[in-house]
Amino acid sequence: MVKRNKLLKFGELSTYSNVFQNFDYENPSLTGQNGKLMDLKGNWANKHFKNSNPVVLELACGRGEYCLALGEKYPEKNFIGLDVKGARIWKGARMALQNKLENVVFLRTRIEQLELFFGAGEVSEIWITFPDPFLKNSKANRRLTAKPFLDRYKKVLQKNALCHLKTDNTLLYNFSLDVFKEENVKVNYCNDDIYSSPLFLEELEFKTYYEKMHLEKNLKIKYIQFELS
């Protein structure tokens, strides 16, 4: 039954006007609604959103809770949620359509291929919300704040663009601060228990499915705002 439900969701995804997918990671290409081949690199705002508004990414977006909340709060911005899991994206995309959030779309692909689908300076901001911390040191380079990923972000971000990491994981939080220090990344703010004091940003009030689970376990939520030049 679970497999059948996933297959149904995958089928629905291909019919959604707010979902774009890359199915072949060795020979990447972008497909939109009903399998139509698309080329939006460098032109997401004007070709898809039909405006000149800033483009904001949520990486490892899961069900897209942050994209949805940000899209509703900031209609003057365009939001794109990235995740490799189609079943997760399905829920966020469905909710965006139901709520008529035309400034929110989803891209199913690996984050390692980010620069294949976005042009230089096309992205104005990045949110990384509760990503997999990859607890084994042998997989440290797969953490979304590891140097290889920072280098990818730089290729698509505007100069001095803001980036945000929100996590419950102490290892990832400390690892990120260490990497930022080594790479001379500017850290504007960091807090290992954001709800113990007034919030640094209103946007930190938004809670993902996983954050709610972590809070029920009395885990502390951590946040870093940083800039990539």
mmCIF file of the C-alpha atoms, coordinates in Angstrom:
data_MODEL
# 
_entry.id   MODEL 
# 
loop_
_atom_site.group_PDB 
_atom_site.id 
_atom_site.type_symbol 
_atom_site.label_atom_id 
_atom_site.label_alt_id 
_atom_site.label_comp_id 
_atom_site.label_asym_id 
_atom_site.label_entity_id 
_atom_site.label_seq_id 
_atom_site.pdbx_PDB_ins_code 
_atom_site.Cartn_x 
_atom_site.Cartn_y 
_atom_site.Cartn_z 
_atom_site.occupancy 
_atom_site.B_iso_or_equiv 
_atom_site.pdbx_formal_charge 
_atom_site.auth_seq_id 
_atom_site.auth_comp_id 
_atom_site.auth_asym_id 
_atom_site.auth_atom_id 
_atom_site.pdbx_PDB_model_num 
ATOM 1   C CA . MET A 1 1   ? 0.000  0.000  0.000   1.00 0.00 ? 1   MET A CA 1 
ATOM 2   C CA . VAL A 1 2   ? 2.829  2.428  0.872   1.00 0.00 ? 2   VAL A CA 1 
ATOM 3   C CA . LYS A 1 3   ? 4.549  1.766  -2.444  1.00 0.00 ? 3   LYS A CA 1 
ATOM 4   C CA . ARG A 1 4   ? 1.255  2.219  -4.302  1.00 0.00 ? 4   ARG A CA 1 
ATOM 5   C CA . ASN A 1 5   ? 0.624  5.543  -2.572  1.00 0.00 ? 5   ASN A CA 1 
ATOM 6   C CA . LYS A 1 6   ? 4.092  6.744  -3.545  1.00 0.00 ? 6   LYS A CA 1 
ATOM 7   C CA . LEU A 1 7   ? 3.536  5.761  -7.153  1.00 0.00 ? 7   LEU A CA 1 
ATOM 8   C CA . LEU A 1 8   ? 0.249  7.670  -7.167  1.00 0.00 ? 8   LEU A CA 1 
ATOM 9   C CA . LYS A 1 9   ? 1.974  10.734 -5.759  1.00 0.00 ? 9   LYS A CA 1 
ATOM 10  C CA . PHE A 1 10  ? 4.758  10.502 -8.341  1.00 0.00 ? 10  PHE A CA 1 
ATOM 11  C CA . GLY A 1 11  ? 2.120  10.344 -11.059 1.00 0.00 ? 11  GLY A CA 1 
ATOM 12  C CA . GLU A 1 12  ? 0.338  13.394 -9.690  1.00 0.00 ? 12  GLU A CA 1 
ATOM 13  C CA . LEU A 1 13  ? 3.578  15.364 -9.434  1.00 0.00 ? 13  LEU A CA 1 
ATOM 14  C CA . SER A 1 14  ? 4.046  15.244 -13.195 1.00 0.00 ? 14  SER A CA 1 
ATOM 15  C CA . THR A 1 15  ? 0.675  16.959 -13.671 1.00 0.00 ? 15  THR A CA 1 
ATOM 16  C CA . TYR A 1 16  ? 1.349  19.839 -11.259 1.00 0.00 ? 16  TYR A CA 1 
ATOM 17  C CA . SER A 1 17  ? 2.105  23.241 -12.736 1.00 0.00 ? 17  SER A CA 1 
ATOM 18  C CA . ASN A 1 18  ? 4.311  24.147 -9.769  1.00 0.00 ? 18  ASN A CA 1 
ATOM 19  C CA . VAL A 1 19  ? 6.661  21.136 -9.866  1.00 0.00 ? 19  VAL A CA 1 
ATOM 20  C CA . PHE A 1 20  ? 9.829  20.701 -11.923 1.00 0.00 ? 20  PHE A CA 1 
ATOM 21  C CA . GLN A 1 21  ? 11.831 17.483 -11.925 1.00 0.00 ? 21  GLN A CA 1 
ATOM 22  C CA . ASN A 1 22  ? 15.181 16.082 -12.942 1.00 0.00 ? 22  ASN A CA 1 
ATOM 23  C CA . PHE A 1 23  ? 14.827 12.329 -13.339 1.00 0.00 ? 23  PHE A CA 1 
ATOM 24  C CA . ASP A 1 24  ? 18.242 11.390 -14.727 1.00 0.00 ? 24  ASP A CA 1 
ATOM 25  C CA . TYR A 1 25  ? 21.153 12.541 -12.593 1.00 0.00 ? 25  TYR A CA 1 
ATOM 26  C CA . GLU A 1 26  ? 23.780 11.348 -15.051 1.00 0.00 ? 26  GLU A CA 1 
ATOM 27  C CA . ASN A 1 27  ? 22.136 13.160 -17.960 1.00 0.00 ? 27  ASN A CA 1 
ATOM 28  C CA . PRO A 1 28  ? 20.249 15.956 -16.197 1.00 0.00 ? 28  PRO A CA 1 
ATOM 29  C CA . SER A 1 29  ? 17.369 17.827 -17.756 1.00 0.00 ? 29  SER A CA 1 
ATOM 30  C CA . LEU A 1 30  ? 14.440 19.754 -16.376 1.00 0.00 ? 30  LEU A CA 1 
ATOM 31  C CA . THR A 1 31  ? 10.863 18.672 -16.998 1.00 0.00 ? 31  THR A CA 1 
ATOM 32  C CA . GLY A 1 32  ? 7.743  20.551 -16.037 1.00 0.00 ? 32  GLY A CA 1 
ATOM 33  C CA . GLN A 1 33  ? 4.033  19.842 -16.210 1.00 0.00 ? 33  GLN A CA 1 
ATOM 34  C CA . ASN A 1 34  ? 3.159  16.693 -18.177 1.00 0.00 ? 34  ASN A CA 1 
ATOM 35  C CA . GLY A 1 35  ? 6.820  15.973 -18.908 1.00 0.00 ? 35  GLY A CA 1 
ATOM 36  C CA . LYS A 1 36  ? 7.494  19.136 -20.914 1.00 0.00 ? 36  LYS A CA 1 
ATOM 37  C CA . LEU A 1 37  ? 11.208 19.864 -21.252 1.00 0.00 ? 37  LEU A CA 1 
ATOM 38  C CA . MET A 1 38  ? 12.099 23.208 -19.694 1.00 0.00 ? 38  MET A CA 1 
ATOM 39  C CA . ASP A 1 39  ? 15.085 25.541 -19.633 1.00 0.00 ? 39  ASP A CA 1 
ATOM 40  C CA . LEU A 1 40  ? 14.722 27.985 -16.760 1.00 0.00 ? 40  LEU A CA 1 
ATOM 41  C CA . LYS A 1 41  ? 18.355 28.428 -15.741 1.00 0.00 ? 41  LYS A CA 1 
ATOM 42  C CA . GLY A 1 42  ? 18.933 32.124 -15.145 1.00 0.00 ? 42  GLY A CA 1 
ATOM 43  C CA . ASN A 1 43  ? 15.312 32.908 -15.949 1.00 0.00 ? 43  ASN A CA 1 
ATOM 44  C CA . TRP A 1 44  ? 13.118 31.485 -13.188 1.00 0.00 ? 44  TRP A CA 1 
ATOM 45  C CA . ALA A 1 45  ? 11.640 34.874 -12.318 1.00 0.00 ? 45  ALA A CA 1 
ATOM 46  C CA . ASN A 1 46  ? 10.725 36.107 -15.766 1.00 0.00 ? 46  ASN A CA 1 
ATOM 47  C CA . LYS A 1 47  ? 9.976  32.794 -17.523 1.00 0.00 ? 47  LYS A CA 1 
ATOM 48  C CA . HIS A 1 48  ? 8.033  30.954 -14.828 1.00 0.00 ? 48  HIS A CA 1 
ATOM 49  C CA . PHE A 1 49  ? 6.926  33.488 -12.219 1.00 0.00 ? 49  PHE A CA 1 
ATOM 50  C CA . LYS A 1 50  ? 6.442  36.212 -14.876 1.00 0.00 ? 50  LYS A CA 1 
ATOM 51  C CA . ASN A 1 51  ? 8.013  38.915 -12.733 1.00 0.00 ? 51  ASN A CA 1 
ATOM 52  C CA . SER A 1 52  ? 11.367 40.333 -11.682 1.00 0.00 ? 52  SER A CA 1 
ATOM 53  C CA . ASN A 1 53  ? 11.072 39.480 -7.976  1.00 0.00 ? 53  ASN A CA 1 
ATOM 54  C CA . PRO A 1 54  ? 13.922 37.941 -5.917  1.00 0.00 ? 54  PRO A CA 1 
ATOM 55  C CA . VAL A 1 55  ? 14.320 34.163 -6.011  1.00 0.00 ? 55  VAL A CA 1 
ATOM 56  C CA . VAL A 1 56  ? 14.705 32.410 -2.637  1.00 0.00 ? 56  VAL A CA 1 
ATOM 57  C CA . LEU A 1 57  ? 15.624 28.732 -2.234  1.00 0.00 ? 57  LEU A CA 1 
ATOM 58  C CA . GLU A 1 58  ? 14.744 26.297 0.527   1.00 0.00 ? 58  GLU A CA 1 
ATOM 59  C CA . LEU A 1 59  ? 17.202 23.393 0.333   1.00 0.00 ? 59  LEU A CA 1 
ATOM 60  C CA . ALA A 1 60  ? 16.242 19.908 1.518   1.00 0.00 ? 60  ALA A CA 1 
ATOM 61  C CA . CYS A 1 61  ? 12.752 21.369 1.802   1.00 0.00 ? 61  CYS A CA 1 
ATOM 62  C CA . GLY A 1 62  ? 10.957 18.131 2.678   1.00 0.00 ? 62  GLY A CA 1 
ATOM 63  C CA . ARG A 1 63  ? 7.258  18.905 2.760   1.00 0.00 ? 63  ARG A CA 1 
ATOM 64  C CA . GLY A 1 64  ? 7.977  22.537 2.013   1.00 0.00 ? 64  GLY A CA 1 
ATOM 65  C CA . GLU A 1 65  ? 6.606  24.075 5.193   1.00 0.00 ? 65  GLU A CA 1 
ATOM 66  C CA . TYR A 1 66  ? 9.077  26.937 5.114   1.00 0.00 ? 66  TYR A CA 1 
ATOM 67  C CA . CYS A 1 67  ? 8.488  27.668 1.429   1.00 0.00 ? 67  CYS A CA 1 
ATOM 68  C CA . LEU A 1 68  ? 4.765  27.773 2.020   1.00 0.00 ? 68  LEU A CA 1 
ATOM 69  C CA . ALA A 1 69  ? 5.015  30.004 5.095   1.00 0.00 ? 69  ALA A CA 1 
ATOM 70  C CA . LEU A 1 70  ? 7.516  32.354 3.466   1.00 0.00 ? 70  LEU A CA 1 
ATOM 71  C CA . GLY A 1 71  ? 5.520  32.485 0.255   1.00 0.00 ? 71  GLY A CA 1 
ATOM 72  C CA . GLU A 1 72  ? 2.403  33.503 2.126   1.00 0.00 ? 72  GLU A CA 1 
ATOM 73  C CA . LYS A 1 73  ? 4.264  36.124 4.187   1.00 0.00 ? 73  LYS A CA 1 
ATOM 74  C CA . TYR A 1 74  ? 6.219  37.587 1.261   1.00 0.00 ? 74  TYR A CA 1 
ATOM 75  C CA . PRO A 1 75  ? 4.129  37.636 -1.928  1.00 0.00 ? 75  PRO A CA 1 
ATOM 76  C CA . GLU A 1 76  ? 6.704  40.013 -3.432  1.00 0.00 ? 76  GLU A CA 1 
ATOM 77  C CA . LYS A 1 77  ? 9.302  37.215 -3.535  1.00 0.00 ? 77  LYS A CA 1 
ATOM 78  C CA . ASN A 1 78  ? 9.569  33.933 -5.458  1.00 0.00 ? 78  ASN A CA 1 
ATOM 79  C CA . PHE A 1 79  ? 10.254 30.731 -3.495  1.00 0.00 ? 79  PHE A CA 1 
ATOM 80  C CA . ILE A 1 80  ? 11.611 27.427 -4.768  1.00 0.00 ? 80  ILE A CA 1 
ATOM 81  C CA . GLY A 1 81  ? 11.831 24.338 -2.566  1.00 0.00 ? 81  GLY A CA 1 
ATOM 82  C CA . LEU A 1 82  ? 14.414 21.701 -3.508  1.00 0.00 ? 82  LEU A CA 1 
ATOM 83  C CA . ASP A 1 83  ? 14.374 18.103 -2.421  1.00 0.00 ? 83  ASP A CA 1 
ATOM 84  C CA . VAL A 1 84  ? 15.257 14.759 -3.962  1.00 0.00 ? 84  VAL A CA 1 
ATOM 85  C CA . LYS A 1 85  ? 12.217 12.994 -2.465  1.00 0.00 ? 85  LYS A CA 1 
ATOM 86  C CA . GLY A 1 86  ? 9.141  13.263 -4.664  1.00 0.00 ? 86  GLY A CA 1 
ATOM 87  C CA . ALA A 1 87  ? 6.731  11.972 -2.020  1.00 0.00 ? 87  ALA A CA 1 
ATOM 88  C CA . ARG A 1 88  ? 7.755  14.831 0.291   1.00 0.00 ? 88  ARG A CA 1 
ATOM 89  C CA . ILE A 1 89  ? 7.496  17.509 -2.379  1.00 0.00 ? 89  ILE A CA 1 
ATOM 90  C CA . TRP A 1 90  ? 4.044  16.240 -3.345  1.00 0.00 ? 90  TRP A CA 1 
ATOM 91  C CA . LYS A 1 91  ? 2.469  17.500 -0.126  1.00 0.00 ? 91  LYS A CA 1 
ATOM 92  C CA . GLY A 1 92  ? 4.003  20.966 -0.314  1.00 0.00 ? 92  GLY A CA 1 
ATOM 93  C CA . ALA A 1 93  ? 3.177  21.364 -3.997  1.00 0.00 ? 93  ALA A CA 1 
ATOM 94  C CA . ARG A 1 94  ? -0.402 20.241 -3.418  1.00 0.00 ? 94  ARG A CA 1 
ATOM 95  C CA . MET A 1 95  ? -0.853 22.725 -0.570  1.00 0.00 ? 95  MET A CA 1 
ATOM 96  C CA . ALA A 1 96  ? 0.631  25.548 -2.646  1.00 0.00 ? 96  ALA A CA 1 
ATOM 97  C CA . LEU A 1 97  ? -1.894 24.858 -5.409  1.00 0.00 ? 97  LEU A CA 1 
ATOM 98  C CA . GLN A 1 98  ? -4.788 24.606 -2.964  1.00 0.00 ? 98  GLN A CA 1 
ATOM 99  C CA . ASN A 1 99  ? -3.792 27.890 -1.293  1.00 0.00 ? 99  ASN A CA 1 
ATOM 100 C CA . LYS A 1 100 ? -3.132 29.550 -4.661  1.00 0.00 ? 100 LYS A CA 1 
ATOM 101 C CA . LEU A 1 101 ? 0.431  30.466 -3.734  1.00 0.00 ? 101 LEU A CA 1 
ATOM 102 C CA . GLU A 1 102 ? 1.640  31.259 -7.235  1.00 0.00 ? 102 GLU A CA 1 
ATOM 103 C CA . ASN A 1 103 ? 4.998  32.443 -5.889  1.00 0.00 ? 103 ASN A CA 1 
ATOM 104 C CA . VAL A 1 104 ? 5.921  28.975 -4.583  1.00 0.00 ? 104 VAL A CA 1 
ATOM 105 C CA . VAL A 1 105 ? 7.225  26.088 -6.712  1.00 0.00 ? 105 VAL A CA 1 
ATOM 106 C CA . PHE A 1 106 ? 9.205  22.907 -6.100  1.00 0.00 ? 106 PHE A CA 1 
ATOM 107 C CA . LEU A 1 107 ? 12.219 21.388 -7.813  1.00 0.00 ? 107 LEU A CA 1 
ATOM 108 C CA . ARG A 1 108 ? 12.978 17.706 -7.440  1.00 0.00 ? 108 ARG A CA 1 
ATOM 109 C CA . THR A 1 109 ? 16.696 17.172 -7.894  1.00 0.00 ? 109 THR A CA 1 
ATOM 110 C CA . ARG A 1 110 ? 19.923 16.638 -6.002  1.00 0.00 ? 110 ARG A CA 1 
ATOM 111 C CA . ILE A 1 111 ? 21.346 19.763 -4.406  1.00 0.00 ? 111 ILE A CA 1 
ATOM 112 C CA . GLU A 1 112 ? 24.735 18.721 -5.815  1.00 0.00 ? 112 GLU A CA 1 
ATOM 113 C CA . GLN A 1 113 ? 23.365 19.769 -9.222  1.00 0.00 ? 113 GLN A CA 1 
ATOM 114 C CA . LEU A 1 114 ? 22.165 23.178 -8.107  1.00 0.00 ? 114 LEU A CA 1 
ATOM 115 C CA . GLU A 1 115 ? 24.274 25.164 -10.574 1.00 0.00 ? 115 GLU A CA 1 
ATOM 116 C CA . LEU A 1 116 ? 22.852 23.172 -13.506 1.00 0.00 ? 116 LEU A CA 1 
ATOM 117 C CA . PHE A 1 117 ? 19.429 24.726 -12.961 1.00 0.00 ? 117 PHE A CA 1 
ATOM 118 C CA . PHE A 1 118 ? 20.240 28.217 -11.642 1.00 0.00 ? 118 PHE A CA 1 
ATOM 119 C CA . GLY A 1 119 ? 22.346 30.941 -13.182 1.00 0.00 ? 119 GLY A CA 1 
ATOM 120 C CA . ALA A 1 120 ? 25.108 33.004 -11.597 1.00 0.00 ? 120 ALA A CA 1 
ATOM 121 C CA . GLY A 1 121 ? 23.640 35.554 -9.193  1.00 0.00 ? 121 GLY A CA 1 
ATOM 122 C CA . GLU A 1 122 ? 20.096 34.319 -9.776  1.00 0.00 ? 122 GLU A CA 1 
ATOM 123 C CA . VAL A 1 123 ? 19.380 33.419 -6.138  1.00 0.00 ? 123 VAL A CA 1 
ATOM 124 C CA . SER A 1 124 ? 18.935 36.143 -3.514  1.00 0.00 ? 124 SER A CA 1 
ATOM 125 C CA . GLU A 1 125 ? 18.692 34.005 -0.370  1.00 0.00 ? 125 GLU A CA 1 
ATOM 126 C CA . ILE A 1 126 ? 18.940 30.412 0.875   1.00 0.00 ? 126 ILE A CA 1 
ATOM 127 C CA . TRP A 1 127 ? 17.165 28.622 3.729   1.00 0.00 ? 127 TRP A CA 1 
ATOM 128 C CA . ILE A 1 128 ? 18.446 25.258 4.984   1.00 0.00 ? 128 ILE A CA 1 
ATOM 129 C CA . THR A 1 129 ? 15.858 23.868 7.377   1.00 0.00 ? 129 THR A CA 1 
ATOM 130 C CA . PHE A 1 130 ? 16.513 20.721 9.412   1.00 0.00 ? 130 PHE A CA 1 
ATOM 131 C CA . PRO A 1 131 ? 18.714 18.907 6.895   1.00 0.00 ? 131 PRO A CA 1 
ATOM 132 C CA . ASP A 1 132 ? 20.149 15.456 7.454   1.00 0.00 ? 132 ASP A CA 1 
ATOM 133 C CA . PRO A 1 133 ? 23.171 16.007 9.777   1.00 0.00 ? 133 PRO A CA 1 
ATOM 134 C CA . PHE A 1 134 ? 24.992 12.908 8.458   1.00 0.00 ? 134 PHE A CA 1 
ATOM 135 C CA . LEU A 1 135 ? 26.324 11.914 11.860  1.00 0.00 ? 135 LEU A CA 1 
ATOM 136 C CA . LYS A 1 136 ? 29.169 9.729  10.592  1.00 0.00 ? 136 LYS A CA 1 
ATOM 137 C CA . ASN A 1 137 ? 32.361 11.719 10.006  1.00 0.00 ? 137 ASN A CA 1 
ATOM 138 C CA . SER A 1 138 ? 32.942 9.746  6.825   1.00 0.00 ? 138 SER A CA 1 
ATOM 139 C CA . LYS A 1 139 ? 29.893 11.525 5.383   1.00 0.00 ? 139 LYS A CA 1 
ATOM 140 C CA . ALA A 1 140 ? 30.785 15.031 6.612   1.00 0.00 ? 140 ALA A CA 1 
ATOM 141 C CA . ASN A 1 141 ? 31.089 16.360 3.052   1.00 0.00 ? 141 ASN A CA 1 
ATOM 142 C CA . ARG A 1 142 ? 27.427 15.532 2.507   1.00 0.00 ? 142 ARG A CA 1 
ATOM 143 C CA . ARG A 1 143 ? 26.360 18.037 5.169   1.00 0.00 ? 143 ARG A CA 1 
ATOM 144 C CA . LEU A 1 144 ? 24.758 21.029 3.493   1.00 0.00 ? 144 LEU A CA 1 
ATOM 145 C CA . THR A 1 145 ? 27.164 23.459 5.154   1.00 0.00 ? 145 THR A CA 1 
ATOM 146 C CA . ALA A 1 146 ? 30.311 21.568 4.113   1.00 0.00 ? 146 ALA A CA 1 
ATOM 147 C CA . LYS A 1 147 ? 32.741 23.438 1.872   1.00 0.00 ? 147 LYS A CA 1 
ATOM 148 C CA . PRO A 1 148 ? 31.713 21.670 -1.386  1.00 0.00 ? 148 PRO A CA 1 
ATOM 149 C CA . PHE A 1 149 ? 28.150 22.860 -0.871  1.00 0.00 ? 149 PHE A CA 1 
ATOM 150 C CA . LEU A 1 150 ? 29.197 26.387 0.080   1.00 0.00 ? 150 LEU A CA 1 
ATOM 151 C CA . ASP A 1 151 ? 31.150 26.524 -3.187  1.00 0.00 ? 151 ASP A CA 1 
ATOM 152 C CA . ARG A 1 152 ? 28.021 25.479 -5.083  1.00 0.00 ? 152 ARG A CA 1 
ATOM 153 C CA . TYR A 1 153 ? 25.902 28.108 -3.376  1.00 0.00 ? 153 TYR A CA 1 
ATOM 154 C CA . LYS A 1 154 ? 28.401 30.822 -4.301  1.00 0.00 ? 154 LYS A CA 1 
ATOM 155 C CA . LYS A 1 155 ? 27.925 29.976 -7.977  1.00 0.00 ? 155 LYS A CA 1 
ATOM 156 C CA . VAL A 1 156 ? 24.223 30.869 -7.914  1.00 0.00 ? 156 VAL A CA 1 
ATOM 157 C CA . LEU A 1 157 ? 23.920 33.431 -5.104  1.00 0.00 ? 157 LEU A CA 1 
ATOM 158 C CA . GLN A 1 158 ? 24.042 37.176 -5.414  1.00 0.00 ? 158 GLN A CA 1 
ATOM 159 C CA . LYS A 1 159 ? 26.980 38.848 -3.705  1.00 0.00 ? 159 LYS A CA 1 
ATOM 160 C CA . ASN A 1 160 ? 26.688 38.903 0.105   1.00 0.00 ? 160 ASN A CA 1 
ATOM 161 C CA . ALA A 1 161 ? 23.346 37.073 -0.019  1.00 0.00 ? 161 ALA A CA 1 
ATOM 162 C CA . LEU A 1 162 ? 21.908 35.890 3.278   1.00 0.00 ? 162 LEU A CA 1 
ATOM 163 C CA . CYS A 1 163 ? 21.826 32.190 4.115   1.00 0.00 ? 163 CYS A CA 1 
ATOM 164 C CA . HIS A 1 164 ? 20.043 30.561 7.038   1.00 0.00 ? 164 HIS A CA 1 
ATOM 165 C CA . LEU A 1 165 ? 20.606 27.247 8.807   1.00 0.00 ? 165 LEU A CA 1 
ATOM 166 C CA . LYS A 1 166 ? 17.988 25.996 11.259  1.00 0.00 ? 166 LYS A CA 1 
ATOM 167 C CA . THR A 1 167 ? 18.631 22.681 13.003  1.00 0.00 ? 167 THR A CA 1 
ATOM 168 C CA . ASP A 1 168 ? 18.158 20.721 16.199  1.00 0.00 ? 168 ASP A CA 1 
ATOM 169 C CA . ASN A 1 169 ? 21.465 18.919 15.781  1.00 0.00 ? 169 ASN A CA 1 
ATOM 170 C CA . THR A 1 170 ? 24.409 20.078 17.917  1.00 0.00 ? 170 THR A CA 1 
ATOM 171 C CA . LEU A 1 171 ? 26.984 18.293 15.750  1.00 0.00 ? 171 LEU A CA 1 
ATOM 172 C CA . LEU A 1 172 ? 25.786 20.020 12.575  1.00 0.00 ? 172 LEU A CA 1 
ATOM 173 C CA . TYR A 1 173 ? 25.561 23.382 14.321  1.00 0.00 ? 173 TYR A CA 1 
ATOM 174 C CA . ASN A 1 174 ? 29.143 23.203 15.639  1.00 0.00 ? 174 ASN A CA 1 
ATOM 175 C CA . PHE A 1 175 ? 30.440 21.692 12.401  1.00 0.00 ? 175 PHE A CA 1 
ATOM 176 C CA . SER A 1 176 ? 28.919 24.584 10.455  1.00 0.00 ? 176 SER A CA 1 
ATOM 177 C CA . LEU A 1 177 ? 30.486 27.222 12.681  1.00 0.00 ? 177 LEU A CA 1 
ATOM 178 C CA . ASP A 1 178 ? 33.877 25.509 12.339  1.00 0.00 ? 178 ASP A CA 1 
ATOM 179 C CA . VAL A 1 179 ? 33.591 25.417 8.537   1.00 0.00 ? 179 VAL A CA 1 
ATOM 180 C CA . PHE A 1 180 ? 32.514 29.055 8.397   1.00 0.00 ? 180 PHE A CA 1 
ATOM 181 C CA . LYS A 1 181 ? 35.537 30.056 10.477  1.00 0.00 ? 181 LYS A CA 1 
ATOM 182 C CA . GLU A 1 182 ? 37.911 28.057 8.267   1.00 0.00 ? 182 GLU A CA 1 
ATOM 183 C CA . GLU A 1 183 ? 36.397 29.490 5.076   1.00 0.00 ? 183 GLU A CA 1 
ATOM 184 C CA . ASN A 1 184 ? 36.158 33.081 6.377   1.00 0.00 ? 184 ASN A CA 1 
ATOM 185 C CA . VAL A 1 185 ? 32.393 33.050 6.016   1.00 0.00 ? 185 VAL A CA 1 
ATOM 186 C CA . LYS A 1 186 ? 30.724 36.018 7.667   1.00 0.00 ? 186 LYS A CA 1 
ATOM 187 C CA . VAL A 1 187 ? 28.395 34.920 10.472  1.00 0.00 ? 187 VAL A CA 1 
ATOM 188 C CA . ASN A 1 188 ? 25.826 37.598 11.293  1.00 0.00 ? 188 ASN A CA 1 
ATOM 189 C CA . TYR A 1 189 ? 24.115 35.741 14.099  1.00 0.00 ? 189 TYR A CA 1 
ATOM 190 C CA . CYS A 1 190 ? 24.138 32.354 15.801  1.00 0.00 ? 190 CYS A CA 1 
ATOM 191 C CA . ASN A 1 191 ? 22.154 30.919 18.694  1.00 0.00 ? 191 ASN A CA 1 
ATOM 192 C CA . ASP A 1 192 ? 22.087 27.363 20.035  1.00 0.00 ? 192 ASP A CA 1 
ATOM 193 C CA . ASP A 1 193 ? 18.666 27.838 21.677  1.00 0.00 ? 193 ASP A CA 1 
ATOM 194 C CA . ILE A 1 194 ? 16.600 30.302 19.694  1.00 0.00 ? 194 ILE A CA 1 
ATOM 195 C CA . TYR A 1 195 ? 13.435 30.064 21.801  1.00 0.00 ? 195 TYR A CA 1 
ATOM 196 C CA . SER A 1 196 ? 15.233 30.957 25.039  1.00 0.00 ? 196 SER A CA 1 
ATOM 197 C CA . SER A 1 197 ? 15.156 34.646 24.065  1.00 0.00 ? 197 SER A CA 1 
ATOM 198 C CA . PRO A 1 198 ? 13.266 36.940 21.657  1.00 0.00 ? 198 PRO A CA 1 
ATOM 199 C CA . LEU A 1 199 ? 13.586 35.642 18.126  1.00 0.00 ? 199 LEU A CA 1 
ATOM 200 C CA . PHE A 1 200 ? 16.236 37.186 15.898  1.00 0.00 ? 200 PHE A CA 1 
ATOM 201 C CA . LEU A 1 201 ? 13.857 37.010 12.906  1.00 0.00 ? 201 LEU A CA 1 
ATOM 202 C CA . GLU A 1 202 ? 10.085 36.724 12.616  1.00 0.00 ? 202 GLU A CA 1 
ATOM 203 C CA . GLU A 1 203 ? 10.613 33.950 10.076  1.00 0.00 ? 203 GLU A CA 1 
ATOM 204 C CA . LEU A 1 204 ? 12.066 31.717 12.771  1.00 0.00 ? 204 LEU A CA 1 
ATOM 205 C CA . GLU A 1 205 ? 8.548  31.324 14.155  1.00 0.00 ? 205 GLU A CA 1 
ATOM 206 C CA . PHE A 1 206 ? 7.702  29.042 11.233  1.00 0.00 ? 206 PHE A CA 1 
ATOM 207 C CA . LYS A 1 207 ? 7.972  25.387 12.206  1.00 0.00 ? 207 LYS A CA 1 
ATOM 208 C CA . THR A 1 208 ? 8.482  22.369 9.984   1.00 0.00 ? 208 THR A CA 1 
ATOM 209 C CA . TYR A 1 209 ? 7.055  18.921 10.620  1.00 0.00 ? 209 TYR A CA 1 
ATOM 210 C CA . TYR A 1 210 ? 10.433 17.806 11.951  1.00 0.00 ? 210 TYR A CA 1 
ATOM 211 C CA . GLU A 1 211 ? 10.903 20.839 14.167  1.00 0.00 ? 211 GLU A CA 1 
ATOM 212 C CA . LYS A 1 212 ? 7.596  20.162 15.884  1.00 0.00 ? 212 LYS A CA 1 
ATOM 213 C CA . MET A 1 213 ? 8.757  16.606 16.559  1.00 0.00 ? 213 MET A CA 1 
ATOM 214 C CA . HIS A 1 214 ? 12.064 17.862 17.972  1.00 0.00 ? 214 HIS A CA 1 
ATOM 215 C CA . LEU A 1 215 ? 10.333 20.367 20.246  1.00 0.00 ? 215 LEU A CA 1 
ATOM 216 C CA . GLU A 1 216 ? 8.074  17.641 21.621  1.00 0.00 ? 216 GLU A CA 1 
ATOM 217 C CA . LYS A 1 217 ? 11.269 15.852 22.666  1.00 0.00 ? 217 LYS A CA 1 
ATOM 218 C CA . ASN A 1 218 ? 12.495 19.067 24.355  1.00 0.00 ? 218 ASN A CA 1 
ATOM 219 C CA . LEU A 1 219 ? 15.369 19.451 21.929  1.00 0.00 ? 219 LEU A CA 1 
ATOM 220 C CA . LYS A 1 220 ? 16.895 22.909 21.501  1.00 0.00 ? 220 LYS A CA 1 
ATOM 221 C CA . ILE A 1 221 ? 16.554 24.566 18.117  1.00 0.00 ? 221 ILE A CA 1 
ATOM 222 C CA . LYS A 1 222 ? 19.669 26.230 16.727  1.00 0.00 ? 222 LYS A CA 1 
ATOM 223 C CA . TYR A 1 223 ? 20.096 28.883 14.047  1.00 0.00 ? 223 TYR A CA 1 
ATOM 224 C CA . ILE A 1 224 ? 22.902 30.529 12.091  1.00 0.00 ? 224 ILE A CA 1 
ATOM 225 C CA . GLN A 1 225 ? 22.597 33.427 9.663   1.00 0.00 ? 225 GLN A CA 1 
ATOM 226 C CA . PHE A 1 226 ? 25.621 33.754 7.372   1.00 0.00 ? 226 PHE A CA 1 
ATOM 227 C CA . GLU A 1 227 ? 26.728 35.471 4.188   1.00 0.00 ? 227 GLU A CA 1 
ATOM 228 C CA . LEU A 1 228 ? 28.598 34.060 1.211   1.00 0.00 ? 228 LEU A CA 1 
ATOM 229 C CA . SER A 1 229 ? 30.621 36.613 -0.732  1.00 0.00 ? 229 SER A CA 1 
# 
